[in-house]
C-alpha cells in the first residue's frame, strides 16, 4: 500500500522509494540498531528490493521513509498486519541515523503515523512488540499512551538467544498526539 506524505514540524514521512532500500538494509544490519530489534536475519540488498516491490501491492502493510525537511533520510516507520476487519495494525520504527537518536524523531514519527492510521485508515488499535531492554522505545511509546499488555516469555530467538518480548497496545481513545504541526 502506498501512503501519503505526512508533514510534521521537524520531519516528513513519505512513501518508501527504491533509493531508500540501501539505507534500510544498512540500518537494519547495523549492530547498534540490531540490539533494539526483534530480528535475526541479516538483510540483503537484492532480497530487500524484491520485498519492497511486493509491498506496493500489499494492502496489509505500509512503510514510510522518515526524512528531515532538508531531505536527509533518517529512518523508516511503518504499519504491518493491517487488519481492516478488526481495525488493528502493528507499528514499527527504526531510526537509522544515530545522530538523530534522542532528538524526538521517534516520538514525532510515531505520532504522525498513528494519527494518520486512526483518522485516515479508521484503525482503532495500534500494537507493537519491543525488547524489554529497548528503553528509548518503551519510554516513547508510554508517553503517547501505549500500555504494556503482556510479556511473552522466551518468545523469539535473536542471534541464537531466547529473548522475552513485550506486547504493547494503544487504543484510539488513549492516544496522546504529542507531535506539533
C-alpha positions as CSV (number, residue, x, y, z in Angstrom):
1,X,0.0,0.0,0.0
2,X,1.2,3.5,-0.8
3,X,0.7,6.1,1.9
4,X,0.5,9.9,1.6
5,X,3.2,12.4,2.5
6,X,2.8,13.3,6.1
7,X,4.4,16.5,7.3
8,X,5.3,17.3,10.9
9,X,7.2,20.2,12.4
10,X,10.6,18.6,12.2
11,X,10.2,15.6,10.0
12,X,8.4,14.3,6.9
13,X,7.0,10.8,6.4
14,X,6.9,9.8,2.7
15,X,6.3,6.6,0.9
16,X,9.4,4.4,0.7
17,X,11.2,4.7,-2.7
18,X,13.8,2.5,-4.3
19,X,16.5,4.9,-3.3
20,X,15.7,4.2,0.4
21,X,16.3,0.5,0.1
22,X,20.1,0.7,0.5
23,X,19.7,2.8,3.7
24,X,17.1,0.4,5.0
25,X,19.5,-2.6,4.5
26,X,22.4,-0.7,6.1
27,X,20.4,0.4,9.1
28,X,18.8,-3.0,9.7
29,X,22.3,-4.6,9.6
30,X,23.9,-2.1,11.9
31,X,25.0,-3.9,15.1
32,X,23.9,-1.0,17.4
33,X,20.5,-0.9,15.8
34,X,20.1,-4.6,15.8
35,X,20.4,-4.6,19.6
36,X,17.0,-2.9,19.7
37,X,15.3,-5.1,17.1
38,X,13.5,-8.5,17.3
39,X,15.0,-10.0,14.2
40,X,17.8,-12.5,13.4
41,X,18.2,-12.4,9.7
42,X,20.8,-10.2,8.0
43,X,19.3,-8.0,5.3
44,X,20.5,-8.4,1.7
45,X,20.0,-5.7,-0.9
46,X,18.5,-7.8,-3.7
47,X,16.1,-9.6,-1.4
48,X,15.0,-6.3,0.2
49,X,14.4,-4.8,-3.3
50,X,12.1,-7.8,-4.1
51,X,10.4,-7.4,-0.8
52,X,9.8,-3.7,-1.4
53,X,8.3,-4.3,-4.9
54,X,5.8,-6.8,-3.3
55,X,5.0,-4.3,-0.6
56,X,3.4,-1.9,-3.2
57,X,0.6,-4.4,-3.8
58,X,0.1,-5.4,-0.2
59,X,-2.8,-3.7,1.5
60,X,-1.8,-5.1,4.9
61,X,1.4,-3.1,5.1
62,X,2.7,0.4,4.5
63,X,6.2,1.8,5.1
64,X,7.5,5.3,5.1
65,X,10.9,6.9,5.0
66,X,11.5,9.4,7.7
67,X,13.4,12.5,6.5
68,X,14.3,15.9,7.6
69,X,12.9,19.0,5.8
70,X,16.3,19.1,4.0
71,X,15.5,15.7,2.6
72,X,18.0,13.8,4.8
73,X,16.7,10.3,5.3
74,X,17.0,9.3,9.0
75,X,14.9,6.1,9.3
76,X,11.9,4.1,8.4
77,X,8.5,3.6,10.0
78,X,5.5,1.5,9.0
79,X,2.4,-0.5,9.8
80,X,2.3,-4.2,9.3
81,X,-0.5,-6.7,9.7
82,X,-3.1,-4.0,8.9
83,X,-6.4,-5.7,9.7
84,X,-9.4,-3.8,8.3
85,X,-11.9,-6.2,10.0
86,X,-10.6,-5.7,13.5
87,X,-9.1,-2.3,12.7
88,X,-5.7,-3.0,14.1
89,X,-2.1,-2.9,13.0
90,X,1.4,-3.3,14.3
91,X,3.7,-0.3,14.2
92,X,7.5,-0.5,13.8
93,X,10.2,2.1,13.5
94,X,14.0,2.3,13.0
95,X,15.9,5.5,13.4
96,X,19.0,4.6,11.3
97,X,21.0,7.8,11.5
98,X,22.4,7.7,15.1
99,X,22.9,11.4,15.3
100,X,19.1,11.7,15.4
101,X,18.8,9.4,18.4
102,X,17.4,11.2,21.4
103,X,16.2,14.2,19.4
104,X,12.5,13.4,19.4
105,X,12.3,11.9,15.9
106,X,10.9,8.7,17.1
107,X,8.2,10.4,19.1
108,X,7.2,12.7,16.2
109,X,7.3,10.0,13.6
110,X,5.1,7.6,15.7
111,X,2.6,10.4,16.5
112,X,2.3,11.4,12.8
113,X,1.8,7.8,11.6
114,X,-0.6,6.8,14.4
115,X,-2.7,9.9,13.9
116,X,-2.9,9.1,10.2
117,X,-3.7,5.4,11.0
118,X,-6.5,6.3,13.3
119,X,-8.0,9.2,11.3
120,X,-7.4,8.1,7.7
121,X,-7.3,4.3,7.8
122,X,-10.0,4.1,10.5
123,X,-7.9,1.9,12.8
124,X,-8.9,1.6,16.5
125,X,-5.8,-0.1,18.0
126,X,-2.1,0.0,17.2
127,X,0.1,-2.6,18.8
128,X,3.9,-3.1,19.0
129,X,6.4,-5.5,20.1
130,X,9.6,-4.4,21.9
131,X,12.5,-5.9,23.7
132,X,12.4,-5.2,27.4
133,X,15.8,-3.6,27.2
134,X,14.8,-1.1,24.4
135,X,14.3,1.6,26.9
136,X,14.1,4.6,24.5
137,X,11.3,2.9,22.5
138,X,9.4,1.9,25.6
139,X,9.6,5.5,27.1
140,X,8.4,7.0,23.8
141,X,5.5,4.6,23.4
142,X,4.4,5.1,27.0
143,X,4.5,8.9,26.5
144,X,1.9,8.6,23.7
145,X,-0.4,6.2,25.5
146,X,0.8,2.7,24.8
147,X,0.3,0.2,27.6
148,X,2.2,-3.0,28.2
149,X,-0.3,-5.7,27.6
150,X,1.9,-8.6,28.4
151,X,5.3,-10.2,28.4
152,X,5.8,-13.1,26.0
153,X,8.5,-15.1,27.8
154,X,11.3,-16.5,25.7
155,X,9.2,-15.6,22.7
156,X,11.9,-15.2,20.0
157,X,15.4,-16.4,19.2
158,X,17.6,-13.5,18.3
159,X,21.2,-14.1,17.5
160,X,21.0,-17.6,18.9
161,X,19.5,-16.5,22.3
162,X,15.9,-16.7,23.5
163,X,14.5,-13.3,24.5
164,X,11.4,-12.0,26.1
165,X,9.2,-9.7,24.0
166,X,6.8,-7.1,25.4
167,X,3.5,-6.6,23.7
168,X,2.2,-3.0,23.9
169,X,-1.2,-1.7,22.8
170,X,-2.6,1.7,22.1
171,X,-6.3,2.3,21.8
172,X,-7.5,5.3,19.7
173,X,-9.1,6.9,22.8
174,X,-5.8,6.7,24.8
175,X,-3.6,8.3,22.1
176,X,-1.7,11.4,23.2
177,X,-0.6,13.1,20.0
178,X,2.5,14.9,21.1
179,X,3.6,15.9,17.6
180,X,3.5,19.6,16.9
181,X,2.5,20.7,13.4
